[in-house]
Amino acid sequence: MPQIDENDKQLIQTMFNEKMEGTAHIRFFHSKDNCQYCDETQDILEQLAALSDKIDLQIFDKDTHAAKASELGVDKYPAIVFVDEDEKDTGVHFYGIPSGYEFSTLIEDIVDVANNHTDLSPETIEALKQINEDVTLSVFITPT
């Protein structure tokens, strides 16, 4: 199982304590059948959740919670989905293990979702508001 280095844990915990204003609601979906990286991804999320009481991590098996997975549009595993306090999808999903550069993106997203705020410029936010149809952005990585 991947372990987050103790020094990194301390830095991440400090960041969470200093920067998180609200709660990050994370829903993790895994499969017991042929799911590469499900166990490792769950382990990473559990380690992160242990660093802050402002992380609400719930873990779901795709077979026993198929309706929840469908409700949030989960069709690949492992899946990390951020929801708001009303369990509504925020649109932030990770599929696969958040390793390498994606780990820092996950940390930043935890803080941004907890704060219901991003560091995007006002111009970028306004341009994004002009998009009136669904857009899917996919980034593919290979763990090394």
C-alpha positions as a Python dict, from the first residue, in 0.01 Angstrom:
ca = {
    (1, 'M'): (0, 0, 0),
    (2, 'P'): (130, 347, -81),
    (3, 'Q'): (221, 546, 222),
    (4, 'I'): (235, 921, 239),
    (5, 'D'): (569, 1021, 388),
    (6, 'E'): (548, 1149, 746),
    (7, 'N'): (703, 1485, 652),
    (8, 'D'): (451, 1522, 369),
    (9, 'K'): (168, 1432, 606),
    (10, 'Q'): (273, 1711, 838),
    (11, 'L'): (288, 1963, 551),
    (12, 'I'): (-51, 1853, 417),
    (13, 'Q'): (-207, 1863, 763),
    (14, 'T'): (-75, 2217, 814),
    (15, 'M'): (-214, 2320, 475),
    (16, 'F'): (-553, 2169, 556),
    (17, 'N'): (-560, 2340, 898),
    (18, 'E'): (-459, 2679, 760),
    (19, 'K'): (-652, 2686, 433),
    (20, 'M'): (-969, 2478, 469),
    (21, 'E'): (-1270, 2677, 581),
    (22, 'G'): (-1547, 2427, 514),
    (23, 'T'): (-1568, 2053, 464),
    (24, 'A'): (-1459, 1852, 161),
    (25, 'H'): (-1716, 1578, 99),
    (26, 'I'): (-1543, 1295, -86),
    (27, 'R'): (-1720, 986, -217),
    (28, 'F'): (-1492, 700, -316),
    (29, 'F'): (-1619, 417, -534),
    (30, 'H'): (-1435, 90, -578),
    (31, 'S'): (-1494, -253, -721),
    (32, 'K'): (-1393, -585, -575),
    (33, 'D'): (-1368, -731, -926),
    (34, 'N'): (-1052, -671, -1127),
    (35, 'C'): (-993, -315, -1007),
    (36, 'Q'): (-634, -214, -1044),
    (37, 'Y'): (-540, 57, -792),
    (38, 'C'): (-868, 48, -594),
    (39, 'D'): (-701, -61, -270),
    (40, 'E'): (-413, 183, -313),
    (41, 'T'): (-646, 474, -390),
    (42, 'Q'): (-863, 397, -88),
    (43, 'D'): (-551, 385, 129),
    (44, 'I'): (-437, 729, 6),
    (45, 'L'): (-781, 879, 73),
    (46, 'E'): (-799, 727, 421),
    (47, 'Q'): (-455, 867, 504),
    (48, 'L'): (-563, 1214, 385),
    (49, 'A'): (-895, 1198, 572),
    (50, 'A'): (-706, 1114, 891),
    (51, 'L'): (-523, 1447, 862),
    (52, 'S'): (-832, 1667, 898),
    (53, 'D'): (-1176, 1649, 1052),
    (54, 'K'): (-1285, 1872, 761),
    (55, 'I'): (-1267, 1578, 522),
    (56, 'D'): (-1585, 1373, 500),
    (57, 'L'): (-1481, 1050, 326),
    (58, 'Q'): (-1740, 786, 246),
    (59, 'I'): (-1649, 462, 71),
    (60, 'F'): (-1885, 273, -160),
    (61, 'D'): (-1862, -60, -338),
    (62, 'K'): (-2000, -35, -691),
    (63, 'D'): (-2208, -350, -658),
    (64, 'T'): (-2378, -275, -327),
    (65, 'H'): (-2415, 97, -405),
    (66, 'A'): (-2492, 87, -778),
    (67, 'A'): (-2768, 348, -747),
    (68, 'K'): (-2533, 596, -577),
    (69, 'A'): (-2266, 535, -841),
    (70, 'S'): (-2521, 588, -1118),
    (71, 'E'): (-2657, 902, -952),
    (72, 'L'): (-2308, 1054, -957),
    (73, 'G'): (-2225, 928, -1308),
    (74, 'V'): (-1954, 690, -1194),
    (75, 'D'): (-1874, 433, -1461),
    (76, 'K'): (-1502, 364, -1400),
    (77, 'Y'): (-1319, 246, -1091),
    (78, 'P'): (-1155, 358, -872),
    (79, 'A'): (-1351, 684, -869),
    (80, 'I'): (-1324, 986, -644),
    (81, 'V'): (-1621, 1223, -656),
    (82, 'F'): (-1653, 1551, -468),
    (83, 'V'): (-2007, 1640, -360),
    (84, 'D'): (-2145, 1937, -171),
    (85, 'E'): (-2313, 1923, 170),
    (86, 'D'): (-2641, 1827, -2),
    (87, 'E'): (-2475, 1532, -180),
    (88, 'K'): (-2494, 1712, -515),
    (89, 'D'): (-2212, 1645, -758),
    (90, 'T'): (-1963, 1934, -777),
    (91, 'G'): (-1838, 1810, -1114),
    (92, 'V'): (-1493, 1722, -979),
    (93, 'H'): (-1414, 1355, -1041),
    (94, 'F'): (-1089, 1157, -1039),
    (95, 'Y'): (-1071, 814, -1202),
    (96, 'G'): (-773, 595, -1125),
    (97, 'I'): (-507, 644, -864),
    (98, 'P'): (-410, 1006, -787),
    (99, 'S'): (-35, 951, -797),
    (100, 'G'): (246, 1165, -930),
    (101, 'Y'): (133, 1515, -1030),
    (102, 'E'): (-229, 1418, -975),
    (103, 'F'): (-163, 1384, -601),
    (104, 'S'): (-95, 1757, -566),
    (105, 'T'): (-402, 1830, -779),
    (106, 'L'): (-610, 1614, -543),
    (107, 'I'): (-478, 1806, -241),
    (108, 'E'): (-557, 2141, -408),
    (109, 'D'): (-905, 2021, -504),
    (110, 'I'): (-976, 1911, -148),
    (111, 'V'): (-899, 2263, -27),
    (112, 'D'): (-1086, 2435, -314),
    (113, 'V'): (-1400, 2222, -270),
    (114, 'A'): (-1395, 2269, 108),
    (115, 'N'): (-1377, 2646, 55),
    (116, 'N'): (-1622, 2650, -235),
    (117, 'H'): (-1363, 2869, -404),
    (118, 'T'): (-1091, 2842, -664),
    (119, 'D'): (-792, 3058, -752),
    (120, 'L'): (-910, 3101, -1111),
    (121, 'S'): (-906, 3459, -1231),
    (122, 'P'): (-1238, 3647, -1246),
    (123, 'E'): (-1203, 3657, -1626),
    (124, 'T'): (-1170, 3280, -1645),
    (125, 'I'): (-1466, 3227, -1413),
    (126, 'E'): (-1678, 3461, -1627),
    (127, 'A'): (-1572, 3283, -1946),
    (128, 'L'): (-1662, 2946, -1793),
    (129, 'K'): (-2007, 3077, -1697),
    (130, 'Q'): (-2071, 3140, -2067),
    (131, 'I'): (-2046, 2768, -2149),
    (132, 'N'): (-2403, 2644, -2178),
    (133, 'E'): (-2351, 2276, -2255),
    (134, 'D'): (-2187, 1986, -2077),
    (135, 'V'): (-1812, 1961, -2128),
    (136, 'T'): (-1598, 1669, -2020),
    (137, 'L'): (-1226, 1724, -1966),
    (138, 'S'): (-1020, 1408, -1941),
    (139, 'V'): (-655, 1379, -1844),
    (140, 'F'): (-494, 1040, -1892),
    (141, 'I'): (-189, 939, -1692),
    (142, 'T'): (29, 637, -1655),
    (143, 'P'): (154, 564, -1302),
    (144, 'T'): (530, 520, -1299),
}
